[in-house]
Amino acid sequence: MTSESPGAGEFLPLKPRVYLTLLLLAQRPRHGYDLLRVLEERSGGRLRLNPGSFYRLIHRLRDQGLIERVETSADAASGGADRKTYGLTELGLETLRAEARRQEALLDLARDWAL
C-alpha cells in the first residue's frame, strides 16, 4: 500500500449499518436488495434503512474502496440486467477486522470494569 492509499484505521469507528454491511459482504458477494433485506431481517427489524439512503451508502463504500462490483454466475446468466452485485475489497476486509478488534477492546474494558 502506498502512502497515498487509505488505511483501515482511517474509516474507524464504523457506524453500525456500515459494519453490518461489510460483515454480510465478508460472507459472500450480494446484490443491493439482498443486503438491505438481510440487514433488516437479521437485526430483527431494528435496523431499517430507506432504500435511497442505503444505495447512497453503497456508492460511498465503493468510492472509499471498501467494496467493489463483482460479477457472479447469476449476473452472467441474466446478462447483468439491473442487478449490481458487490463484494468486499482487501481494504474492506482489513477495515472490518480493525473494527472488530476495536469493539473487542471496548468489550474487554467493560468486562475489566465489571460492567
Protein Blocks (a to p, Z undefined) as FASTA:
>chain_A
ZZkbccfklmpccdfklmmmmmmmmmpccdfklmmmmmmmmnnomaccdfklmmmmmmmm
mmnopaccdddfklmmnoopoiacddddfklmmmmmmmmmmmmmmmmmmmmnoZZ
